[in-house]
């Protein structure tokens, strides 16, 4: 696993870097997916399940964002796919310059899809275009159904939301009807997937959605 530690910020427009990333990734035929979510929502666990489901069909690479550790990157690398770890040293989001450096450190010629697991945060990451094709937000049942209205920007910007930990919904006061009402009020076109990273519930449906994006890109 290659590791990139952010030592200084490049004073250049994020938009400029993002467009450069987008052009390169499109030229190489990659579908790039930016994954958001709070700490503990289950981003890495879902990504592990998705990789197991899809890696025999498509070639996958991952850029793993974290504040300080490489623990999540090591978990993903254990799936036998290329991983570049970005440690932001306290910054609450990834930016396009960091992603550009990571792309340069990865052999993208052989990849079909690139996952970018962003820093655990429902606020800052949504403001930074990384050059991705799609944005996916992971939300867990334990966070409560009020999060879409509390953090509307990230849900307005997302193409899909993955509602994780459905296996324990009966032990919480999560109101699924209110969740649907709020999420579609913010974004009528968003796709919703009810999943459990623990049991595997809903993972196949989510993978089918991801694979449909790969087909459309070809």
KOLZAVO-742038 format. One line per 3 residues: for each residue x, y, z of C-alpha. Coordinates in pm, whole numbers. Each point is the difference from the previous one (the first is absolute). Layout:
<recs>
X Y Z; ...
</recs>
This chain:
<recs>
0 0 0; 133 341 -96; -45 276 256
-23 375 -52; 30 239 293; -114 355 -61
284 228 109; -107 323 -169; -298 128 -191
41 107 -361; -141 349 -50; -185 -68 -320
-367 -22 -85; -160 -328 105; -219 28 -307
304 3 -225; 134 -318 156; -344 -165 -7
-46 68 -371; 346 -134 -72; -83 -317 196
-332 -36 -178; 157 29 -345; 267 -258 80
-237 -249 161; -247 32 -287; 281 -44 -252
101 -322 175; -360 -124 5; -34 -10 380
-319 50 197; 93 189 317; -218 -11 311
43 236 296; -129 -156 323; -109 223 289
-127 -74 349; 46 66 371; 262 -185 205
-145 -341 82; -270 6 -267; 158 -307 -159
169 140 -314; 296 -237 15; -212 -304 93
-234 60 -293; 293 57 -232; 147 -334 108
-330 -173 -84; -24 176 -335; 355 -95 -93
-63 -367 83; -313 8 -213; 152 179 -301
375 -69 -17; -35 -311 -218; -199 203 -255
187 332 -10; 340 139 94; -25 220 311
229 254 160; -52 199 321; 122 333 132
-44 -15 376; -24 327 194; 68 17 374
122 257 247; 299 -191 137; -14 -380 -19
26 -263 -276; -236 -248 168; -283 32 -254
246 -7 -290; 150 -322 132; -347 -156 22
-70 89 -362; 345 -115 -114; -84 -335 159
-254 -44 -280; 289 -28 -245; -53 327 -186
222 309 -44; -38 263 271; 149 344 50
-32 139 352; -34 376 54; 61 128 353
-120 359 26; 158 62 343; -315 163 135
-164 144 -313; -370 -91 1; -30 -82 -372
188 -115 -305; 62 249 -278; 66 -45 -370
375 67 30; 35 -288 246; -193 -226 -236
216 103 -296; 313 -99 194; -162 -331 91
-98 -74 -360; 361 58 -104; 110 -255 262
-244 -263 -128; 6 -199 -323; -342 102 -129
53 -143 -348; -140 -337 109; -291 129 209
-371 13 -82; -123 173 316; 163 222 259
-153 40 346; 100 302 208; -88 -44 366
-13 353 136; 67 120 354; -279 -81 249
-201 323 -3; -342 110 -125; 94 365 -54
338 93 -151; 53 -277 -259; -316 88 -194
147 338 -100; 303 -149 -177; -31 -140 -350
267 -268 -47; -73 -72 -365; -235 -289 80
-290 -128 -210; -238 -84 285; -41 87 367
-126 -256 249; -82 75 363; -6 -274 263
-234 60 295; -56 -241 286; -321 -76 186
170 91 330; 53 360 -115; -375 69 -11
-237 82 -284; 38 377 47; 344 23 -162
-117 91 -354; -165 318 123; 285 79 240
263 -40 -273; -196 74 -318; 286 102 -230
172 -338 -8; -328 -179 -75; -94 251 -269
338 -67 -161; -21 -381 17; -113 -235 -274
-73 -279 248; -32 -53 374; 80 -332 162
-191 -46 326; 212 -242 201; -64 -216 309
-352 -97 -103; 45 -319 203; -45 199 322
-275 243 -102; -252 -173 227; 215 92 302
0 372 -84; -257 276 -46; 107 64 -360
-309 103 -197; 40 -132 -353; -308 183 -133
132 336 123; 340 -80 -145; -147 -63 -346
-215 313 22; 298 218 94; 252 -149 -243
-233 34 -300; -93 352 105; 369 90 -32
79 -209 -306; -283 -159 -198; 243 -193 -223
216 -158 271; 21 -380 10; -48 -162 343
146 -338 96; -88 -172 326; 296 -215 102
178 -173 283; 376 -30 -28; -15 -265 272
-260 -232 -156; 52 94 -364; -363 108 -41
-45 230 -300; 364 -17 -114; -82 -182 -324
-256 264 -95; 251 276 70; 265 -179 -208
-247 -38 -287; -46 376 8; 376 57 -7
46 -246 -286; -272 178 -200; 210 318 22
298 -189 -140; -205 -124 -296; -122 352 -79
357 127 8; 110 -246 -271
</recs>
